[in-house]
């Protein structure tokens, strides 16, 4: 008795994904890219104090937590897109200088929900001669909202926080560059 089976797939086709697999992989990559775009837009809005664009990044029922876990220096918390935007405005408007750099890390997409973890560095001056620099981790949850992704939860955990003054002139025009 012969127990061998005959394959209708040629060896050349064995490693080639079919169109369904390729379409699913492409859709997954596009979702990951859209999540990363939301993370980048947050940093851009924060740096440029774009309050209107910032408000569009949040689900209506979202939660935003800065600090707020054990061993954190302080906590800021807001719920709902309107209150989150108000908190952002109150934190950002008092700054003479602010910049945020973010490096998106792992992004996981599961249907219409996604999670991500990103490294962040911020530096700010103001009001007056108050300074801070921080390194930390954003832990995020997103929900698909049409063709884009919005935050449903964004939590910042401080890894390092420094209140010492730093040098530099925020009004420097470049005329005396060396």
Residue, then its C-alpha position, 0 to 999 in steps of 0.5 A: x500500500x502506498x501512503x504517499x500523497x501528491x501535492x498540487x503545489x510546486x516547490x517554487x510556490x511553497x513559500x509564496x503567500x496567497x493574496x488573502x495572506x498578503x492583504x491581511x499582512x498589509x492591513x496589519x502593517x498599515x494599522x501599525x503605521x497609523x498607530x505610530x502616526x497617532x503617537x507622533x502627532x501627540x508629540x508634534x501637538x505637544x511641541x507646537x501647542x496645537x490644542x485643536x489637533x491635540x483634541x482629535x487624538x482622543x476617544x470621547x471616553x479616554x483617560x490620560x495619566x501622567x505619573x500616578x503609579x507607585x513611586x512617581x513624583x506626582x500625578x496628573x489625570x484627566x478623563x474624557x477628550x474635553x478634560x484631557x485637552x483642558x489639562x494639556x492646555x493648562x500644562x502647555x500654556x505656562x511653558x516658554x519652551x517645550x519639546x517632546x521626542x518620542x520613540x515608538x516601540x512595540x505596537x500590537x494590533x488586535x482587530x479594532x484595538x491596539x496597544x503600544x509602548x514608547x520611550x519619551x524625552x521632554x524638556x521645558x522651561x517656564x514659567x520664569x526660570x523653572x525647568x524640567x527634563x524627563x525620560x519616561x515610558x508611555x503605555x497606550x491603548x488605542x481604538x480604531x475610529x474610522x480610518x485613524x486610531x485614537x487614544x483610549x488610555x495614555x499613561x506616562x511613567x517617569x524613569x528620570x526627572x531633573x529640575x536643574x536649569x539647562x543652558x540655551x536661548x529659546x529666542x536664538x535666531x542663529x546670527x551668532x552661531x559658532 
